[in-house]
């Protein structure tokens, strides 16, 4: 059996100052308790929080700290993501570091959470990497998973585990948990989603297996999530089917149609009719829809102010 151990760290994230020292402390504690862990994943924008004000050029001293952390414990490390500055552009970027402390590569989030993640430029390249003799991994970030094409592309390129740092503090977190299960099932892979707390999200990190079942779901407190994954379960699922039933990747391969909606330059009248990608505004009602009250309503008959004070 090919097995590989991954730990997620769900921790409080501040937007007011660097979280780097706390990340180092959490990693020290994690590795003291679970020295068998081989890879560690933090949440999206864990190091500095969700403000683009902290964007920095790559490489930088923070990356050096992460590289030292990986080398110290001989682990693969995905330290969430950081805002990367390149010229006048800002990207939401995750890096992967190997057990020798070397930077394997980086991934720029393809789908920033527009219109709310303002000022962030989308990335254009997918990122996969191999852990020798173990598995192929893909990386996506938060809102990327709402677009199934991103995860399907990683799976088609052979990714058996998708690492997914996220930052969700909004009421749609439960929807994302459903998407996480669906992503794992339709791509027959492990889906390792790590959310933060505080300014970094509302927790509920989730790990799903290649049959879409939840292997673990965190609460809304700080947690370590150490998991030993059976990588061969992905191969079995892809060869024999999800729960020995549907074989979606094979069906996708064998019935790969020419999806005209993806052709470059094609216009989509219906999608265009939805309007611009902007924040919703207050609904303006037509004149006459609202009754205008020109004066405050009178007090209830036969009730004096003193009587109201005594009652309420």
KATAFEN-V697806 format. One line per field, one symbol per residue. ss: DSSP state (H for helix, E for strand, L for the rest). phi: phi as a letter, one per 40 degrees, with the letter a starting at -180 (. if undefined). A space follows every 50 residues. Layout:
# KATAFEN-V697806
ss = ???
phi = ???
This chain:
# KATAFEN-V697806
ss = LLEEEEEEEELEELLLLLLHHHHHHHHHHHHHHLLLLLEEELLLLLLLLL LHHHLELLLLHHHHHHHHHHHHHLLEEELLLEEEEELLEEEEEEEEELLL LLEEEEEELLLLLLLLLLLLLLLLLLLEEEELLLEEEEEEEHHHHHLHHH HHHHHHLLLLEEEEELLLLLLLHHHHHHHHHHHHHHHLLEEEEELLEELL LLLLLEEELLLLLEEEELLLLLEEEEEEEELHHHHHHHHHLHHHLLLHHH HHHHLLLLLHHHLLLLLLHHHHLLLLLLLLLLLLLLLLLLLLLLLLLLLL LLLLHHHHHHHL
phi = .cbabbbcbcbcbbccacbccccccccdcdcccbcccbabbbcdfccbgc ccdccbcbcacccccccccccdbgbcbbcgaacbbbgccbbcbbbbbccc gcccibbbdcbdccccccgbcccbbcbbabcdgbabbbbbbfcdccbdcc ccccccchccbbcbcabbbbcccccccccdccccccbfacbbbbbbbgcb hbggdabbccbgcccabccbbcacbcbccccccccccccbhcfgbcbccc ccccbcccccccccgccbdcccccgccbccbcccccdhcbccccaccccd cgbcdccccccb
